[in-house]
Amino acid sequence: MRDAAIPSGTGQWGAIQSVAPSFGMELRAIDVHDAGEIERTIRAFARTPNTGMILTASAFAQLHRKVIITLADRHKLPAAFNAV
């Protein structure tokens, strides 16, 4: 998940995307714009087997970090994000 409205979200995505193949990972960018999208996105990820989530750093991610962590845990979804 990323906030494509900020340049750093796009830049972080590019960096992650450039190394993903070396780890055997396939990536799909999901842009989030509001809190409601967080739950829908995490729920959708959780339905797909062998899936995890990387969240790029942003003010949006920081603001909603507790709900993101709670939902990822509830759905047993591995997640990585920058908690700056």
MARNUVEX-601205 format. One record per atom (N, C-alpha, C, O): residue number from 1; residue in one letter; atom name; x, y, z. Coordinates in Angstrom, 1 decimal. Example, Ala and Ser with C-alpha at 12.3 -4.5 7.8 and 13.67 -1.06 7.14 Angstrom:
% residues 2
<mike k="1" r="a" a="N" c1="13.2" c2="-5.7" c3="7.8"/>
<mike k="1" r="a" a="CA" c1="12.3" c2="-4.5" c3="7.8"/>
<mike k="1" r="a" a="C" c1="13.2" c2="-3.3" c3="7.8"/>
<mike k="1" r="a" a="O" c1="14.2" c2="-3.3" c3="8.5"/>
<mike k="2" r="s" a="N" c1="12.8" c2="-2.2" c3="7.1"/>
<mike k="2" r="s" a="CA" c1="13.7" c2="-1.1" c3="7.1"/>
<mike k="2" r="s" a="C" c1="12.9" c2="0.0" c3="7.9"/>
<mike k="2" r="s" a="O" c1="13.4" c2="1.1" c3="8.0"/>
% end
This chain:
% residues 84
<mike k="1" r="m" a="N" c1="0.9" c2="-1.2" c3="0.0"/>
<mike k="1" r="m" a="CA" c1="0.0" c2="0.0" c3="0.0"/>
<mike k="1" r="m" a="C" c1="0.9" c2="1.2" c3="0.0"/>
<mike k="1" r="m" a="O" c1="1.9" c2="1.3" c3="0.6"/>
<mike k="2" r="r" a="N" c1="0.5" c2="2.2" c3="-0.7"/>
<mike k="2" r="r" a="CA" c1="1.2" c2="3.5" c3="-0.8"/>
<mike k="2" r="r" a="C" c1="0.3" c2="4.6" c3="-0.9"/>
<mike k="2" r="r" a="O" c1="-0.9" c2="4.5" c3="-1.3"/>
<mike k="3" r="d" a="N" c1="0.8" c2="5.8" c3="-0.6"/>
<mike k="3" r="d" a="CA" c1="0.1" c2="7.0" c3="-0.8"/>
<mike k="3" r="d" a="C" c1="0.8" c2="7.7" c3="-2.1"/>
<mike k="3" r="d" a="O" c1="1.8" c2="8.3" c3="-2.0"/>
<mike k="4" r="a" a="N" c1="0.2" c2="7.4" c3="-3.2"/>
<mike k="4" r="a" a="CA" c1="0.7" c2="7.9" c3="-4.5"/>
<mike k="4" r="a" a="C" c1="0.7" c2="9.4" c3="-4.6"/>
<mike k="4" r="a" a="O" c1="1.2" c2="10.0" c3="-5.6"/>
<mike k="5" r="a" a="N" c1="0.0" c2="10.1" c3="-3.7"/>
<mike k="5" r="a" a="CA" c1="-0.2" c2="11.5" c3="-3.8"/>
<mike k="5" r="a" a="C" c1="1.1" c2="12.2" c3="-3.4"/>
<mike k="5" r="a" a="O" c1="1.3" c2="13.4" c3="-3.6"/>
<mike k="6" r="i" a="N" c1="2.0" c2="11.5" c3="-2.7"/>
<mike k="6" r="i" a="CA" c1="3.3" c2="12.1" c3="-2.3"/>
<mike k="6" r="i" a="C" c1="4.4" c2="11.5" c3="-3.1"/>
<mike k="6" r="i" a="O" c1="4.4" c2="10.3" c3="-3.3"/>
<mike k="7" r="p" a="N" c1="5.4" c2="12.3" c3="-3.5"/>
<mike k="7" r="p" a="CA" c1="6.5" c2="11.8" c3="-4.3"/>
<mike k="7" r="p" a="C" c1="7.3" c2="10.6" c3="-3.6"/>
<mike k="7" r="p" a="O" c1="7.8" c2="9.7" c3="-4.3"/>
<mike k="8" r="s" a="N" c1="7.4" c2="10.7" c3="-2.3"/>
<mike k="8" r="s" a="CA" c1="8.2" c2="9.7" c3="-1.6"/>
<mike k="8" r="s" a="C" c1="7.6" c2="8.3" c3="-1.7"/>
<mike k="8" r="s" a="O" c1="8.2" c2="7.3" c3="-1.8"/>
<mike k="9" r="g" a="N" c1="6.2" c2="8.3" c3="-1.8"/>
<mike k="9" r="g" a="CA" c1="5.5" c2="7.0" c3="-1.9"/>
<mike k="9" r="g" a="C" c1="5.8" c2="6.3" c3="-3.2"/>
<mike k="9" r="g" a="O" c1="6.1" c2="5.1" c3="-3.3"/>
<mike k="10" r="t" a="N" c1="5.9" c2="7.1" c3="-4.3"/>
<mike k="10" r="t" a="CA" c1="6.2" c2="6.6" c3="-5.6"/>
<mike k="10" r="t" a="C" c1="7.7" c2="6.2" c3="-5.6"/>
<mike k="10" r="t" a="O" c1="8.1" c2="5.1" c3="-6.2"/>
<mike k="11" r="g" a="N" c1="8.6" c2="7.0" c3="-5.0"/>
<mike k="11" r="g" a="CA" c1="10.0" c2="6.7" c3="-5.0"/>
<mike k="11" r="g" a="C" c1="10.3" c2="5.4" c3="-4.2"/>
<mike k="11" r="g" a="O" c1="11.1" c2="4.6" c3="-4.6"/>
<mike k="12" r="q" a="N" c1="9.6" c2="5.3" c3="-3.1"/>
<mike k="12" r="q" a="CA" c1="9.8" c2="4.1" c3="-2.2"/>
<mike k="12" r="q" a="C" c1="9.3" c2="2.8" c3="-3.0"/>
<mike k="12" r="q" a="O" c1="10.0" c2="1.8" c3="-3.0"/>
<mike k="13" r="w" a="N" c1="8.2" c2="3.0" c3="-3.7"/>
<mike k="13" r="w" a="CA" c1="7.7" c2="1.9" c3="-4.5"/>
<mike k="13" r="w" a="C" c1="8.7" c2="1.4" c3="-5.5"/>
<mike k="13" r="w" a="O" c1="8.9" c2="0.2" c3="-5.7"/>
<mike k="14" r="g" a="N" c1="9.3" c2="2.4" c3="-6.2"/>
<mike k="14" r="g" a="CA" c1="10.3" c2="2.1" c3="-7.2"/>
<mike k="14" r="g" a="C" c1="11.5" c2="1.3" c3="-6.7"/>
<mike k="14" r="g" a="O" c1="12.0" c2="0.4" c3="-7.3"/>
<mike k="15" r="a" a="N" c1="12.0" c2="1.7" c3="-5.5"/>
<mike k="15" r="a" a="CA" c1="13.1" c2="1.0" c3="-4.8"/>
<mike k="15" r="a" a="C" c1="12.7" c2="-0.4" c3="-4.5"/>
<mike k="15" r="a" a="O" c1="13.5" c2="-1.3" c3="-4.7"/>
<mike k="16" r="i" a="N" c1="11.5" c2="-0.6" c3="-3.9"/>
<mike k="16" r="i" a="CA" c1="11.1" c2="-1.9" c3="-3.5"/>
<mike k="16" r="i" a="C" c1="10.9" c2="-2.8" c3="-4.8"/>
<mike k="16" r="i" a="O" c1="11.3" c2="-3.9" c3="-4.8"/>
<mike k="17" r="q" a="N" c1="10.3" c2="-2.2" c3="-5.8"/>
<mike k="17" r="q" a="CA" c1="10.1" c2="-2.9" c3="-7.0"/>
<mike k="17" r="q" a="C" c1="11.4" c2="-3.4" c3="-7.7"/>
<mike k="17" r="q" a="O" c1="11.4" c2="-4.4" c3="-8.3"/>
<mike k="18" r="s" a="N" c1="12.4" c2="-2.6" c3="-7.6"/>
<mike k="18" r="s" a="CA" c1="13.7" c2="-2.9" c3="-8.2"/>
<mike k="18" r="s" a="C" c1="14.4" c2="-4.1" c3="-7.6"/>
<mike k="18" r="s" a="O" c1="15.1" c2="-4.8" c3="-8.3"/>
<mike k="19" r="v" a="N" c1="14.1" c2="-4.4" c3="-6.3"/>
<mike k="19" r="v" a="CA" c1="14.8" c2="-5.5" c3="-5.7"/>
<mike k="19" r="v" a="C" c1="13.9" c2="-6.7" c3="-5.5"/>
<mike k="19" r="v" a="O" c1="14.3" c2="-7.8" c3="-5.2"/>
<mike k="20" r="a" a="N" c1="12.6" c2="-6.6" c3="-5.7"/>
<mike k="20" r="a" a="CA" c1="11.6" c2="-7.7" c3="-5.5"/>
<mike k="20" r="a" a="C" c1="12.0" c2="-8.9" c3="-6.2"/>
<mike k="20" r="a" a="O" c1="11.9" c2="-10.0" c3="-5.6"/>
<mike k="21" r="p" a="N" c1="12.3" c2="-8.9" c3="-7.5"/>
<mike k="21" r="p" a="CA" c1="12.6" c2="-10.1" c3="-8.2"/>
<mike k="21" r="p" a="C" c1="13.7" c2="-10.9" c3="-7.6"/>
<mike k="21" r="p" a="O" c1="13.7" c2="-12.2" c3="-7.7"/>
<mike k="22" r="s" a="N" c1="14.7" c2="-10.3" c3="-7.0"/>
<mike k="22" r="s" a="CA" c1="15.8" c2="-11.0" c3="-6.4"/>
<mike k="22" r="s" a="C" c1="15.4" c2="-11.8" c3="-5.2"/>
<mike k="22" r="s" a="O" c1="16.1" c2="-12.7" c3="-4.8"/>
<mike k="23" r="f" a="N" c1="14.2" c2="-11.5" c3="-4.7"/>
<mike k="23" r="f" a="CA" c1="13.6" c2="-12.2" c3="-3.5"/>
<mike k="23" r="f" a="C" c1="12.5" c2="-13.2" c3="-4.0"/>
<mike k="23" r="f" a="O" c1="11.8" c2="-13.8" c3="-3.2"/>
<mike k="24" r="g" a="N" c1="12.3" c2="-13.2" c3="-5.3"/>
<mike k="24" r="g" a="CA" c1="11.2" c2="-14.1" c3="-5.8"/>
<mike k="24" r="g" a="C" c1="9.8" c2="-13.5" c3="-5.5"/>
<mike k="24" r="g" a="O" c1="8.8" c2="-14.2" c3="-5.4"/>
<mike k="25" r="m" a="N" c1="9.7" c2="-12.2" c3="-5.4"/>
<mike k="25" r="m" a="CA" c1="8.4" c2="-11.5" c3="-5.0"/>
<mike k="25" r="m" a="C" c1="7.8" c2="-10.9" c3="-6.3"/>
<mike k="25" r="m" a="O" c1="8.5" c2="-10.4" c3="-7.1"/>
<mike k="26" r="e" a="N" c1="6.5" c2="-11.0" c3="-6.3"/>
<mike k="26" r="e" a="CA" c1="5.7" c2="-10.3" c3="-7.3"/>
<mike k="26" r="e" a="C" c1="5.0" c2="-9.2" c3="-6.6"/>
<mike k="26" r="e" a="O" c1="4.3" c2="-9.4" c3="-5.6"/>
<mike k="27" r="l" a="N" c1="5.0" c2="-8.0" c3="-7.1"/>
<mike k="27" r="l" a="CA" c1="4.4" c2="-6.8" c3="-6.4"/>
<mike k="27" r="l" a="C" c1="3.2" c2="-6.3" c3="-7.2"/>
<mike k="27" r="l" a="O" c1="3.1" c2="-6.4" c3="-8.4"/>
<mike k="28" r="r" a="N" c1="2.3" c2="-5.7" c3="-6.4"/>
<mike k="28" r="r" a="CA" c1="1.2" c2="-5.0" c3="-7.0"/>
<mike k="28" r="r" a="C" c1="0.9" c2="-3.8" c3="-6.1"/>
<mike k="28" r="r" a="O" c1="0.8" c2="-3.9" c3="-4.9"/>
<mike k="29" r="a" a="N" c1="1.0" c2="-2.6" c3="-6.8"/>
<mike k="29" r="a" a="CA" c1="0.8" c2="-1.4" c3="-6.0"/>
<mike k="29" r="a" a="C" c1="-0.7" c2="-1.1" c3="-5.8"/>
<mike k="29" r="a" a="O" c1="-1.5" c2="-1.3" c3="-6.7"/>
<mike k="30" r="i" a="N" c1="-1.0" c2="-0.8" c3="-4.5"/>
<mike k="30" r="i" a="CA" c1="-2.4" c2="-0.4" c3="-4.2"/>
<mike k="30" r="i" a="C" c1="-2.3" c2="1.0" c3="-3.6"/>
<mike k="30" r="i" a="O" c1="-1.7" c2="1.2" c3="-2.5"/>
<mike k="31" r="d" a="N" c1="-2.9" c2="1.9" c3="-4.2"/>
<mike k="31" r="d" a="CA" c1="-2.9" c2="3.3" c3="-3.7"/>
<mike k="31" r="d" a="C" c1="-4.1" c2="3.5" c3="-2.7"/>
<mike k="31" r="d" a="O" c1="-5.2" c2="3.1" c3="-3.0"/>
<mike k="32" r="v" a="N" c1="-3.8" c2="4.0" c3="-1.6"/>
<mike k="32" r="v" a="CA" c1="-4.9" c2="4.3" c3="-0.6"/>
<mike k="32" r="v" a="C" c1="-5.0" c2="5.8" c3="-0.4"/>
<mike k="32" r="v" a="O" c1="-4.0" c2="6.5" c3="-0.4"/>
<mike k="33" r="h" a="N" c1="-6.2" c2="6.2" c3="-0.3"/>
<mike k="33" r="h" a="CA" c1="-6.5" c2="7.7" c3="-0.1"/>
<mike k="33" r="h" a="C" c1="-7.3" c2="8.0" c3="1.1"/>
<mike k="33" r="h" a="O" c1="-7.4" c2="9.2" c3="1.5"/>
<mike k="34" r="d" a="N" c1="-8.0" c2="7.0" c3="1.7"/>
<mike k="34" r="d" a="CA" c1="-8.7" c2="7.3" c3="2.9"/>
<mike k="34" r="d" a="C" c1="-8.8" c2="6.0" c3="3.8"/>
<mike k="34" r="d" a="O" c1="-8.4" c2="4.9" c3="3.4"/>
<mike k="35" r="a" a="N" c1="-9.2" c2="6.2" c3="5.0"/>
<mike k="35" r="a" a="CA" c1="-9.2" c2="5.2" c3="6.0"/>
<mike k="35" r="a" a="C" c1="-10.0" c2="3.9" c3="5.6"/>
<mike k="35" r="a" a="O" c1="-9.7" c2="2.8" c3="5.9"/>
<mike k="36" r="g" a="N" c1="-11.1" c2="4.2" c3="4.9"/>
<mike k="36" r="g" a="CA" c1="-12.0" c2="3.1" c3="4.5"/>
<mike k="36" r="g" a="C" c1="-11.3" c2="2.1" c3="3.6"/>
<mike k="36" r="g" a="O" c1="-11.5" c2="0.9" c3="3.5"/>
<mike k="37" r="e" a="N" c1="-10.4" c2="2.7" c3="2.7"/>
<mike k="37" r="e" a="CA" c1="-9.6" c2="1.8" c3="1.8"/>
<mike k="37" r="e" a="C" c1="-8.6" c2="0.9" c3="2.5"/>
<mike k="37" r="e" a="O" c1="-8.3" c2="-0.1" c3="2.0"/>
<mike k="38" r="i" a="N" c1="-8.2" c2="1.3" c3="3.7"/>
<mike k="38" r="i" a="CA" c1="-7.3" c2="0.5" c3="4.4"/>
<mike k="38" r="i" a="C" c1="-7.9" c2="-0.9" c3="4.7"/>
<mike k="38" r="i" a="O" c1="-7.3" c2="-1.9" c3="4.4"/>
<mike k="39" r="e" a="N" c1="-9.1" c2="-0.9" c3="5.3"/>
<mike k="39" r="e" a="CA" c1="-9.7" c2="-2.1" c3="5.6"/>
<mike k="39" r="e" a="C" c1="-10.1" c2="-3.0" c3="4.4"/>
<mike k="39" r="e" a="O" c1="-9.8" c2="-4.2" c3="4.4"/>
<mike k="40" r="r" a="N" c1="-10.6" c2="-2.4" c3="3.4"/>
<mike k="40" r="r" a="CA" c1="-10.9" c2="-3.1" c3="2.1"/>
<mike k="40" r="r" a="C" c1="-9.6" c2="-3.7" c3="1.5"/>
<mike k="40" r="r" a="O" c1="-9.6" c2="-4.9" c3="1.1"/>
<mike k="41" r="t" a="N" c1="-8.5" c2="-3.0" c3="1.5"/>
<mike k="41" r="t" a="CA" c1="-7.3" c2="-3.4" c3="1.0"/>
<mike k="41" r="t" a="C" c1="-6.7" c2="-4.6" c3="1.7"/>
<mike k="41" r="t" a="O" c1="-6.3" c2="-5.6" c3="1.2"/>
<mike k="42" r="i" a="N" c1="-6.7" c2="-4.5" c3="3.1"/>
<mike k="42" r="i" a="CA" c1="-6.1" c2="-5.5" c3="3.9"/>
<mike k="42" r="i" a="C" c1="-7.0" c2="-6.8" c3="3.8"/>
<mike k="42" r="i" a="O" c1="-6.5" c2="-7.9" c3="3.7"/>
<mike k="43" r="r" a="N" c1="-8.3" c2="-6.6" c3="3.8"/>
<mike k="43" r="r" a="CA" c1="-9.2" c2="-7.8" c3="3.7"/>
<mike k="43" r="r" a="C" c1="-8.9" c2="-8.5" c3="2.3"/>
<mike k="43" r="r" a="O" c1="-8.9" c2="-9.7" c3="2.3"/>
<mike k="44" r="a" a="N" c1="-8.8" c2="-7.7" c3="1.3"/>
<mike k="44" r="a" a="CA" c1="-8.5" c2="-8.4" c3="-0.1"/>
<mike k="44" r="a" a="C" c1="-7.2" c2="-9.1" c3="-0.1"/>
<mike k="44" r="a" a="O" c1="-7.1" c2="-10.2" c3="-0.6"/>
<mike k="45" r="f" a="N" c1="-6.2" c2="-8.5" c3="0.5"/>
<mike k="45" r="f" a="CA" c1="-4.9" c2="-9.1" c3="0.5"/>
<mike k="45" r="f" a="C" c1="-5.0" c2="-10.4" c3="1.3"/>
<mike k="45" r="f" a="O" c1="-4.4" c2="-11.5" c3="0.9"/>
<mike k="46" r="a" a="N" c1="-5.7" c2="-10.4" c3="2.4"/>
<mike k="46" r="a" a="CA" c1="-5.8" c2="-11.6" c3="3.3"/>
<mike k="46" r="a" a="C" c1="-6.4" c2="-12.8" c3="2.6"/>
<mike k="46" r="a" a="O" c1="-6.2" c2="-13.9" c3="3.0"/>
<mike k="47" r="r" a="N" c1="-7.3" c2="-12.5" c3="1.6"/>
<mike k="47" r="r" a="CA" c1="-8.0" c2="-13.6" c3="0.9"/>
<mike k="47" r="r" a="C" c1="-7.1" c2="-14.3" c3="-0.1"/>
<mike k="47" r="r" a="O" c1="-7.4" c2="-15.4" c3="-0.6"/>
<mike k="48" r="t" a="N" c1="-5.9" c2="-13.8" c3="-0.4"/>
<mike k="48" r="t" a="CA" c1="-5.0" c2="-14.3" c3="-1.4"/>
<mike k="48" r="t" a="C" c1="-3.9" c2="-15.1" c3="-0.7"/>
<mike k="48" r="t" a="O" c1="-3.3" c2="-14.6" c3="0.2"/>
<mike k="49" r="p" a="N" c1="-3.7" c2="-16.4" c3="-1.0"/>
<mike k="49" r="p" a="CA" c1="-2.7" c2="-17.2" c3="-0.3"/>
<mike k="49" r="p" a="C" c1="-1.3" c2="-16.6" c3="-0.6"/>
<mike k="49" r="p" a="O" c1="-1.0" c2="-16.0" c3="-1.6"/>
<mike k="50" r="n" a="N" c1="-0.4" c2="-16.9" c3="0.4"/>
<mike k="50" r="n" a="CA" c1="1.0" c2="-16.5" c3="0.2"/>
<mike k="50" r="n" a="C" c1="1.2" c2="-15.0" c3="-0.1"/>
<mike k="50" r="n" a="O" c1="2.0" c2="-14.6" c3="-0.9"/>
<mike k="51" r="t" a="N" c1="0.5" c2="-14.2" c3="0.6"/>
<mike k="51" r="t" a="CA" c1="0.5" c2="-12.7" c3="0.4"/>
<mike k="51" r="t" a="C" c1="1.0" c2="-12.0" c3="1.6"/>
<mike k="51" r="t" a="O" c1="0.8" c2="-12.5" c3="2.8"/>
<mike k="52" r="g" a="N" c1="1.7" c2="-10.9" c3="1.4"/>
<mike k="52" r="g" a="CA" c1="2.1" c2="-10.1" c3="2.5"/>
<mike k="52" r="g" a="C" c1="1.9" c2="-8.6" c3="2.0"/>
<mike k="52" r="g" a="O" c1="1.5" c2="-8.4" c3="0.9"/>
<mike k="53" r="m" a="N" c1="2.2" c2="-7.7" c3="2.9"/>
<mike k="53" r="m" a="CA" c1="2.0" c2="-6.3" c3="2.6"/>
<mike k="53" r="m" a="C" c1="3.2" c2="-5.5" c3="3.0"/>
<mike k="53" r="m" a="O" c1="3.8" c2="-5.7" c3="4.0"/>
<mike k="54" r="i" a="N" c1="3.5" c2="-4.6" c3="2.1"/>
<mike k="54" r="i" a="CA" c1="4.6" c2="-3.6" c3="2.4"/>
<mike k="54" r="i" a="C" c1="3.9" c2="-2.2" c3="2.3"/>
<mike k="54" r="i" a="O" c1="3.2" c2="-1.9" c3="1.3"/>
<mike k="55" r="l" a="N" c1="4.0" c2="-1.4" c3="3.3"/>
<mike k="55" r="l" a="CA" c1="3.4" c2="-0.1" c3="3.3"/>
<mike k="55" r="l" a="C" c1="4.5" c2="0.9" c3="3.3"/>
<mike k="55" r="l" a="O" c1="5.4" c2="1.0" c3="4.1"/>
<mike k="56" r="t" a="N" c1="4.5" c2="1.8" c3="2.3"/>
<mike k="56" r="t" a="CA" c1="5.5" c2="2.9" c3="2.2"/>
<mike k="56" r="t" a="C" c1="5.2" c2="3.9" c3="3.2"/>
<mike k="56" r="t" a="O" c1="4.1" c2="4.1" c3="3.7"/>
<mike k="57" r="a" a="N" c1="6.3" c2="4.6" c3="3.6"/>
<mike k="57" r="a" a="CA" c1="6.2" c2="5.6" c3="4.7"/>
<mike k="57" r="a" a="C" c1="5.5" c2="6.9" c3="4.2"/>
<mike k="57" r="a" a="O" c1="5.7" c2="7.4" c3="3.1"/>
<mike k="58" r="s" a="N" c1="4.6" c2="7.4" c3="5.0"/>
<mike k="58" r="s" a="CA" c1="3.9" c2="8.6" c3="4.7"/>
<mike k="58" r="s" a="C" c1="3.1" c2="9.1" c3="5.9"/>
<mike k="58" r="s" a="O" c1="3.0" c2="8.4" c3="6.9"/>
<mike k="59" r="a" a="N" c1="2.7" c2="10.3" c3="5.9"/>
<mike k="59" r="a" a="CA" c1="1.9" c2="10.9" c3="7.0"/>
<mike k="59" r="a" a="C" c1="0.6" c2="10.1" c3="7.1"/>
<mike k="59" r="a" a="O" c1="0.2" c2="9.8" c3="8.3"/>
<mike k="60" r="f" a="N" c1="0.0" c2="9.7" c3="6.0"/>
<mike k="60" r="f" a="CA" c1="-1.2" c2="8.8" c3="6.1"/>
<mike k="60" r="f" a="C" c1="-0.9" c2="7.5" c3="6.8"/>
<mike k="60" r="f" a="O" c1="-1.7" c2="7.1" c3="7.6"/>
<mike k="61" r="a" a="N" c1="0.2" c2="6.9" c3="6.5"/>
<mike k="61" r="a" a="CA" c1="0.5" c2="5.6" c3="7.1"/>
<mike k="61" r="a" a="C" c1="0.8" c2="5.8" c3="8.6"/>
<mike k="61" r="a" a="O" c1="0.3" c2="5.0" c3="9.4"/>
<mike k="62" r="q" a="N" c1="1.4" c2="6.9" c3="8.9"/>
<mike k="62" r="q" a="CA" c1="1.7" c2="7.2" c3="10.3"/>
<mike k="62" r="q" a="C" c1="0.4" c2="7.4" c3="11.1"/>
<mike k="62" r="q" a="O" c1="0.2" c2="7.0" c3="12.2"/>
<mike k="63" r="l" a="N" c1="-0.5" c2="8.2" c3="10.5"/>
<mike k="63" r="l" a="CA" c1="-1.8" c2="8.5" c3="11.1"/>
<mike k="63" r="l" a="C" c1="-2.6" c2="7.3" c3="11.4"/>
<mike k="63" r="l" a="O" c1="-3.3" c2="7.2" c3="12.4"/>
<mike k="64" r="h" a="N" c1="-2.6" c2="6.3" c3="10.5"/>
<mike k="64" r="h" a="CA" c1="-3.4" c2="5.2" c3="10.6"/>
<mike k="64" r="h" a="C" c1="-2.7" c2="3.9" c3="11.0"/>
<mike k="64" r="h" a="O" c1="-3.2" c2="2.8" c3="10.8"/>
<mike k="65" r="r" a="N" c1="-1.5" c2="4.0" c3="11.5"/>
<mike k="65" r="r" a="CA" c1="-0.6" c2="2.9" c3="11.8"/>
<mike k="65" r="r" a="C" c1="-1.3" c2="1.9" c3="12.8"/>
<mike k="65" r="r" a="O" c1="-1.1" c2="0.7" c3="12.6"/>
<mike k="66" r="k" a="N" c1="-2.0" c2="2.3" c3="13.8"/>
<mike k="66" r="k" a="CA" c1="-2.6" c2="1.4" c3="14.7"/>
<mike k="66" r="k" a="C" c1="-3.7" c2="0.5" c3="14.0"/>
<mike k="66" r="k" a="O" c1="-3.8" c2="-0.7" c3="14.3"/>
<mike k="67" r="v" a="N" c1="-4.5" c2="1.1" c3="13.2"/>
<mike k="67" r="v" a="CA" c1="-5.5" c2="0.3" c3="12.5"/>
<mike k="67" r="v" a="C" c1="-4.9" c2="-0.6" c3="11.5"/>
<mike k="67" r="v" a="O" c1="-5.4" c2="-1.7" c3="11.3"/>
<mike k="68" r="i" a="N" c1="-3.8" c2="-0.2" c3="10.8"/>
<mike k="68" r="i" a="CA" c1="-3.1" c2="-1.0" c3="9.9"/>
<mike k="68" r="i" a="C" c1="-2.5" c2="-2.2" c3="10.6"/>
<mike k="68" r="i" a="O" c1="-2.7" c2="-3.4" c3="10.1"/>
<mike k="69" r="i" a="N" c1="-1.9" c2="-2.0" c3="11.7"/>
<mike k="69" r="i" a="CA" c1="-1.3" c2="-3.1" c3="12.5"/>
<mike k="69" r="i" a="C" c1="-2.4" c2="-4.0" c3="13.0"/>
<mike k="69" r="i" a="O" c1="-2.2" c2="-5.3" c3="12.9"/>
<mike k="70" r="t" a="N" c1="-3.4" c2="-3.5" c3="13.5"/>
<mike k="70" r="t" a="CA" c1="-4.5" c2="-4.3" c3="14.1"/>
<mike k="70" r="t" a="C" c1="-5.1" c2="-5.2" c3="13.0"/>
<mike k="70" r="t" a="O" c1="-5.4" c2="-6.4" c3="13.2"/>
<mike k="71" r="l" a="N" c1="-5.4" c2="-4.6" c3="11.8"/>
<mike k="71" r="l" a="CA" c1="-6.0" c2="-5.4" c3="10.7"/>
<mike k="71" r="l" a="C" c1="-5.1" c2="-6.4" c3="10.2"/>
<mike k="71" r="l" a="O" c1="-5.5" c2="-7.5" c3="9.9"/>
<mike k="72" r="a" a="N" c1="-3.8" c2="-6.1" c3="10.0"/>
<mike k="72" r="a" a="CA" c1="-2.9" c2="-7.0" c3="9.5"/>
<mike k="72" r="a" a="C" c1="-2.8" c2="-8.2" c3="10.5"/>
<mike k="72" r="a" a="O" c1="-2.7" c2="-9.4" c3="10.0"/>
<mike k="73" r="d" a="N" c1="-2.7" c2="-7.9" c3="11.7"/>
<mike k="73" r="d" a="CA" c1="-2.7" c2="-9.0" c3="12.7"/>
<mike k="73" r="d" a="C" c1="-4.0" c2="-9.8" c3="12.7"/>
<mike k="73" r="d" a="O" c1="-3.9" c2="-11.1" c3="12.7"/>
<mike k="74" r="r" a="N" c1="-5.1" c2="-9.2" c3="12.7"/>
<mike k="74" r="r" a="CA" c1="-6.4" c2="-9.9" c3="12.7"/>
<mike k="74" r="r" a="C" c1="-6.5" c2="-10.9" c3="11.5"/>
<mike k="74" r="r" a="O" c1="-7.0" c2="-12.0" c3="11.6"/>
<mike k="75" r="h" a="N" c1="-6.0" c2="-10.5" c3="10.4"/>
<mike k="75" r="h" a="CA" c1="-6.1" c2="-11.3" c3="9.1"/>
<mike k="75" r="h" a="C" c1="-4.8" c2="-12.1" c3="8.9"/>
<mike k="75" r="h" a="O" c1="-4.7" c2="-12.8" c3="7.9"/>
<mike k="76" r="k" a="N" c1="-3.9" c2="-12.1" c3="9.9"/>
<mike k="76" r="k" a="CA" c1="-2.7" c2="-13.0" c3="9.9"/>
<mike k="76" r="k" a="C" c1="-1.9" c2="-12.7" c3="8.6"/>
<mike k="76" r="k" a="O" c1="-1.4" c2="-13.6" c3="7.9"/>
<mike k="77" r="l" a="N" c1="-1.8" c2="-11.4" c3="8.3"/>
<mike k="77" r="l" a="CA" c1="-1.1" c2="-10.9" c3="7.1"/>
<mike k="77" r="l" a="C" c1="0.2" c2="-10.4" c3="7.4"/>
<mike k="77" r="l" a="O" c1="0.3" c2="-9.4" c3="8.1"/>
<mike k="78" r="p" a="N" c1="1.3" c2="-11.0" c3="6.9"/>
<mike k="78" r="p" a="CA" c1="2.6" c2="-10.5" c3="7.2"/>
<mike k="78" r="p" a="C" c1="2.7" c2="-9.0" c3="6.6"/>
<mike k="78" r="p" a="O" c1="2.3" c2="-8.8" c3="5.5"/>
<mike k="79" r="a" a="N" c1="3.3" c2="-8.2" c3="7.4"/>
<mike k="79" r="a" a="CA" c1="3.4" c2="-6.8" c3="6.9"/>
<mike k="79" r="a" a="C" c1="4.7" c2="-6.1" c3="7.3"/>
<mike k="79" r="a" a="O" c1="5.3" c2="-6.4" c3="8.4"/>
<mike k="80" r="a" a="N" c1="5.2" c2="-5.2" c3="6.5"/>
<mike k="80" r="a" a="CA" c1="6.4" c2="-4.5" c3="6.8"/>
<mike k="80" r="a" a="C" c1="6.1" c2="-3.0" c3="6.4"/>
<mike k="80" r="a" a="O" c1="5.5" c2="-2.7" c3="5.4"/>
<mike k="81" r="f" a="N" c1="6.5" c2="-2.1" c3="7.3"/>
<mike k="81" r="f" a="CA" c1="6.4" c2="-0.7" c3="7.0"/>
<mike k="81" r="f" a="C" c1="7.3" c2="0.1" c3="7.9"/>
<mike k="81" r="f" a="O" c1="7.9" c2="-0.4" c3="8.9"/>
<mike k="82" r="n" a="N" c1="7.6" c2="1.3" c3="7.4"/>
<mike k="82" r="n" a="CA" c1="8.5" c2="2.2" c3="8.1"/>
<mike k="82" r="n" a="C" c1="7.6" c2="3.0" c3="9.1"/>
<mike k="82" r="n" a="O" c1="6.7" c2="3.7" c3="8.8"/>
<mike k="83" r="a" a="N" c1="8.0" c2="2.8" c3="10.4"/>
<mike k="83" r="a" a="CA" c1="7.2" c2="3.4" c3="11.5"/>
<mike k="83" r="a" a="C" c1="7.8" c2="4.7" c3="11.9"/>
<mike k="83" r="a" a="O" c1="7.8" c2="5.0" c3="13.1"/>
<mike k="84" r="v" a="N" c1="8.2" c2="5.5" c3="11.0"/>
<mike k="84" r="v" a="CA" c1="8.9" c2="6.8" c3="11.4"/>
<mike k="84" r="v" a="C" c1="7.9" c2="7.7" c3="12.1"/>
<mike k="84" r="v" a="O" c1="8.2" c2="8.8" c3="12.5"/>
% end
